[in-house]
């Protein structure tokens, strides 16, 4: 039986790609510096998503105000897995969630057209106490992929889904260590 909750991502032996969408004022300095720098906020939670399609749904293909620049943020797998070890499900105990350094929620994965699919995509909220570590230690590369996102979105809107599909970043099931899977309910149905 295939789990409804699987982390699908673009990754290699050392890193994993997560996606974020920002206004140009945050994205441009981050791309130049190859790490997050002010005006990026170290005082609020930042949400990272390994699912490109979910972020495209959330940012409306880089058209939503404040989310017009799409970044592919390559972070260390060590940092990713550290975040997941510290994570608490947003649907869990409110007292544990209030003290958690990292929040995790599972939302329906999205089709190219934005329809909810029957499996779930992870969203990871890196809290204030870890956001500087994320921004300054875990990030290894930041790439602006806005033009790719916009191009794919235009193909989808014009009914050229097969062409759009070929331009999607590669994503495959991320192999989590067993010590992480249980707390996140990766193998459990929602």
ABEGO torsion letter per residue (X at the ends): XBBABBBBBBBBAABBBBBBBBBAAAAAAAAAAGBBBOABBAABBBBBBABAAAAAAAAGGGABBGAABBBBBBBBAAAAAAAAAABBBAABBAAAAAABABBBBBBBBBBAAGBBBABBBBBBBBBAAAAAAAAAAABABBBBAAAAAAAAAAAAAAGBAAAAAAABBBBBBBBBBAAAAAAAGAABBX
